[in-house]
Amino acid sequence: MNSLSTDTPLLQVEQLAKSFDERHVLTGVDLNIPRGSIFTVLGPSGTGKSVFLKCLAGVMQPDSGRICFDGRPLVASDHGIYAEFRRRCSFLFQSNALFDSLSALENVALPLEQTTDLDSREIQNRSMDALAQLELESYRDRFPSQLSGGMQKRLALARAIVTRPELVLFDEPTAGLDPLRRNAVFSMIVKYQRRFNFTALIVTHDVPEALVASNRVALLNGGRICFEGTPGDFSSSSDPVVTGFRDSTEALRESLSSIRNEFQNS
């Protein structure tokens, strides 16, 4: 990937914390997301990656900490700032969050109807363009239940980019997909990020794909960011927390090899 400017980050997170009863999920997350980048937050399942993203999107309210978008703090009580943030940001949910009662075209058009003053013809044109970019134009009248899982993921991506956002938050965009589909989803993210120059923030546990697609990566562990750097830095890091997550497949291979040798020699 090309190196990017390190000017003022589009998104700044300082000491973000979130707990559920006695369970402390986020305990002080600090992160700067460069504008125009593809930034991936890695981590095992259950470490709070989705909670982190939902706090950024305003779906959940953090217990403490500070979030700044384009240099301005996001304050829950300031509805104007949050309205502007939602206009300039899109969220791709892990579950896709498509509306079963709406057709593919109606699902994509919905954000434009809710957040813009465009007339119906322009909304139709933009929505069809988004469907075409994701190779779904011939399925415009299908309902989500009539689409495959991979097509539903593409439909959710079409809806996320139709407003031409500056920031897109991706919550486990490849969850439940086979390796070929995972590659396809990351390829789509890179392709459309470059075409529209939005900033992409992805949370995932898919290490190989994320390292190839991202400009920068971070590792969330124990409620905090324990690593942040380039994919190359991540691949070469000797930090035990990083290696424990990054090299888990190799560790499994060595463990299974040891078990097989033990049984062969017994």
C-alpha positions, 0 to 999 in steps of 0.5 A: 500500500502507498504511504499516507499523510500523517496530518491530523487524524480523521478519528481520534480516540482517547482513553475509551472505556466501556463496562457491562456490570462487572465485566470491563470490556474496554479499559482505556483505548487510545487510537488515531485513524489517519484520513484516507487510510484502511485501518484494521483493529485485530483481536480474538473473538470476545475481546471487545472489537465490536463494542469498540466500533459501536461506541465510535458509531454512537450505537453504544455510549462509552462510560468514559473517554473522548472521541474526536471526528475531524478535530471536533469532540463527539458529545452525546448531548450535542445532537448537531455534532452527532447528526453531522457525524452520522451524515459523514459516516457509514456503519457496516454491521456484522449481521448486515442489518438489512431490512427483510421487508425492503427490496435490495434497491429500497435497502440501498436507497434508505440512507439517502432518503433519511440523510439527504435532500436529494429528489427521488430520481437522484436517489434512484440513480445513486442507488442503482449505481451502488448496486451496479458497482457491487454487481447486484443491479439485476437483483434490485427487486429481490429481498434479502432472504432471496440472496445468498450470504455473500450477496447480502454482504455485498448489498450491505456494502452497497448501502454503506457507500451509497451516501459517499461517506468520509468514514466507513466502519466495518464490523467483522465484514467477513464473519461466516464467509469462506476463504474465497469470499473473505478475499473478495470482501477485502478486495471490494473494500480496498477497491471502493476505498480507493475509488471514493477515498473514504477512510475505512476502519475495520475490526476483524480477527482475519489476520492474513487478509487484514495485513494485505489490505490495510495501511495500518493495524492495531491489536486490541487485547485486555481492553487496550490497544497493545500494538499499533503500526504497519502490517510489516511491523506487525508481521515482524513484532516479537511482542509475546501478545502479538506473536500469540495472536499472529502465530496461533495457526503455526502453534496449532500446527506444531502442537498437532505435529507433536501429538502425531509423533507421540502416537507414532512412537507409542 
